[in-house]
Amino acid sequence: MPVDQAQMGAFQLQWDLVGHGWARCYLADDSNHVSLTVSYCTDALADLVAATSGLYGQGRSSRFFFDAEPQEFRWVLRQAEEAIGVTIYKFPDVAVSPDLPDSDGTVIWESAYPRRVFSHAVLDAAQNVLSEHGEAGYRAKWVLHPFPIGLVQDLRRLHLRDDVCDLPHDLARP
């Protein structure tokens, strides 16, 4: 999966808690953008961080979904050569979509980035949420799930160990 050199630093991911049990995940690059509103019925931020960390080992792909009540946003991450392919499918009803193949969903995001760019964006988004809300504030807003501090620490360790990333890393933040 070759990566367009123009996309190397263009990927942005933002995670905002937007109420009691709701978050907005905003993705953007030079040519696309999408905003996903997701519920706490899944541990969405933890799933995103864990799936990203999983691409540092033997895993060549990761799948997880965000519950958007009633919709499902299914993420498929695939590692090929130097790139992470990111595809997000939208399904109308999370109650029936787990049994459906990806091809039954509507592609709402498809792109590829170097692992260091994608991982840094995920890590930075999680760290920004923690800085803004703290662990107690996150739990108060996300309700069913604590902030995934251990997963964020694991992703930071893997990213700093295995990626050549020239972007700033605020190591004072967990």
N, C-alpha and C positions, 0 to 999 in steps of 0.2 A: 504494500500500500504506500506508494510514493507520496511524499508530502510536498506541497507547493511551498517554496521558500518564502513567499509573501505571507503565508499563514503562520510562520514560525512563532511570532510573538503576538498574533492578533486575537487569540482566544481569550474570552473573558467569561467568568462564571461568578454569579453573585447569589448569595443565599440570604433571604430576609424573612424573619418571623413576622407575619402580618396579622396577628390576632391569636386568639386562644385555639391552639391546635391546627394552625394553618401556616404555610410557608410559601414563599415565591422563589422559584429557581429560575434565574435569568441567564441565558446563554447568548453570546454574541461573538461574531468574528467580522471580518471585513465585508462579508457579503450576506450574512444571515443573522437573524436574531429570533429568539422564542422565549416566551415567559410561561412557566408551568406553575400553576397553583396546586399545591399538594396538601394532603391532610396527614395528621398524626396516626392514622390507622396503620401506616407502615413507618418504620424508623428510617425515613428517607435519607437524611443526611448521613447517618451511620452506614446505610447500604451503599451510598455513593462513595464514601471514603474507603470502606472495606473492599469494594469492587476494584477501585483504583489501586489499592495496595496489592491486591491479588495478581495484578499484571506484572509484578516484580519477580514472581517466582516462576514455576513451571507452567502456570496457567496462561493460555493463549487467548482466553476469552472469559468474560464475566457477564452475567445477566441478573437483573433485578428490576423491580418495578416500584413506582410511586402510586399510591392510591389517591385519586382526585375526587372521589365520591360523586358520581358513580364511575367516572372514567378511570382508565389505567394508562400510565405512561411507562412503557417498557423500554428499558435501556439495554443495549447490547454493545459491549466494549470488546473490540478484537485487536489483538496485537499482531502486526505483521511487519517484519523488518524493523525499521526505526519508527514506525507510526502506530498510534492508537486510533482505530476507526471507531467513531461514535455514531450510533444510530439510535434514534428514539422513535418508538412507534406509539401511536395513540389508538386506544380501543375504547368503544363507547361504554362498556359495562365491565367493571372489575370482577363482578360475580361470575361471569362466564368466560372472560378472556384468558385466564390461566391455561385453559384447555385448547386455546386457539394457536395456530402457528403464527410466527411473525408476519408472514405474508398476508394475513387477514387484517392486520393493522394498517393505519395510515402513517407513512413516514413523515414526521414533522421536523426532524433534524438529522442531517447526515453530513459528516465531516471527518477529517483526519488531521491529527496533530502529533508532533513529537511527544513521546511519553513525558519528557521533562516539562513541556509547556502545559499539557493537560493536568499532570499531577500537581504542578505548582499552582495552577488556578483552583483546583479542588482544595488543596491545602490552605491557600490564602482565603478562600471563601469561608471555610470552617473556622479558621483563626479569627476572621473578622466578626463572625457571629459570637464567638466566645468573648472577644474583647468588648463587644457592645453589650452583651447580656450577662456574662459570667455563667457559671454552671447552674447556680440557683435560679437566675432569671430565665435561662434557657428552659429548665425543667418546669418553671411556672407557666411558660407560654406553650411549650411543646407537650406537656402534661404526661403522656404515657411513657416517654423515653428520656433518659438522662442524656446530657451532652456526651458524644462519643470520644471522650478525652483519650482513652487508650488507643483507639483506632487512629486518631489524629497524630498521636505521638509516633505510632508505628509508621504511618505514611511519611511523616517528616524524616524519620530515621532512614527509611528506604530511599527517599528522594535525595537527601543529602549524600548518602553513601554511593548511590548508583548513577545519578544524573549529573551531567555537567550543566549547571544552571547558574547563569550570571545574574539572575534577578535577586533582589534583596530578600533576606530571610530574617525575620524578627525572632531570634531564638529566645528572647525573654518571654514570649508568649508560649503557652503550653501547646 
